[in-house]
Amino acid sequence: MPESDLDLLIDTARQAGEIALHHKAKGLNVEHKPDDAGPVTQADYAVDNALRDRLTTARPDYGWLSEETRDTPERLDRNSLFIVDPIDGTRSFIAGEATWAHSLSIAENGVITHGVVYLPEMALLYSSSITQGAFCNGEQLSVSDILEIDDARVLATKPNMDPIHWRNAVPGFTRSHRPSLAYRLCLVAQGRYDAMLTLRPSWEWDIAAGALILSEAGATVTDRHGSALRFNNRIPQTAGVLGASHGLHDQIAERLVYT
C-alpha cells in the first residue's frame, strides 16, 4: 500500500532529525545570510537537501517551498505543495539548546492538509491531518479552556507588547517566549500555553505545519487581522499569526490595533 502523505512527512522528519544531530555532533559551521536574515549552518542545508530529495521523489507532482531553497514561481502553478523549514530555531540549534524543530507540511490549493513538527532532542513529534485532530507522540491534543485575556499565558516576543499595538492598554496576560514559531504553535495546541501571537510578517515555512496542528487541537488560528491563513502566496508570508481557543482569540483580536 502506498505511504500516506502524513506517514511520509513523519518518516522524513525523523530522518531529518538524524541528519541534524549528526552535523551538530561534528561541530557547526555558522554563516550569516544576506540582509541580516539570520544565521545558517551546514546542517540546515544538509537537512534541506535530504527533505527535498525524499519528498519530491515520493510526490513528483507536488511543488516545493523551503526556507533554504531558492524560491521560484513554478510552485504557484502546483495544486499541491510541500512547505518546509529544515531547522526552525536555528539560533537555538547553534546555541546547543533543544527547542529547535523540523517543520514539514503539505498545502492543497492554499490550505494546509498535513503537518508535522518534530523536535529530535526533546523526543516530541506533533502531527495532524485536516479534520483528523492533532497529536503529540500519539496522544491527542486539545487547547486550554482559559477564556479571560488577563489570565492567559501567551507566547510572544517582547516587541509585541509595545503599547502601539494595543487599544487602551497592554493586556495583563503572562508573556513567555520560545525561539521556534512552529514549537510555539504546538505548545498552545498541547494546552501548555493559552495563546500565541506574532505581529510581524510570518514566513509560511515557519507556521504552516504548526498552524494546522493548533487548529486541529481546537483553536482559532488567523493572521493578526483575524483573516484566515492562506498559503502558497506569491510572497510566501502571512500578516502575522494569532492562535488561541475561540473565545480567547476574539478577546485578543479585539484589543489589537489594526495596522
JOMO-V444710 format. One line per field, one symbol per residue. psi: psi as a letter, one per 30 degrees, with the letter a starting at -180 (. if undefined). burial: + if it has 24 or more other C-alpha atoms within 12 Angstrom, else -. Layout:
psi: ???
burial: ???
This chain:
psi: kkkleeeeeeeeeeeeeeeeeeeeefkkjklkllhhgllklfeeeeeeeeeeeeefeeiffklkkkegkkklfeffgkekkkjkjejjheeeeefglfhllkjklkkjhfkkfkkkkkjefghkjklkkkgglkljhfkklkllgkfkeffljkjlleffgkfffkkdlklglkklkkejeeeeeeeeefgflfllkkflkkkefffeeeeeeeefgglkjaaffgkkkklhlejilliakkklleeeeeeeeffkkj.
burial: ----+++++++++++++++++--+---+----------++++++++++++++--++--+--+++++++------++-+-+++++++++++++++---+++++++++++-+++++++++++---+++++++--++++----++++++-++--+++++---++---++----+-+-+++++++++++++++++++++++++--+++++++++++++++++++++++++--+++++--++++++++++++++++++-++---
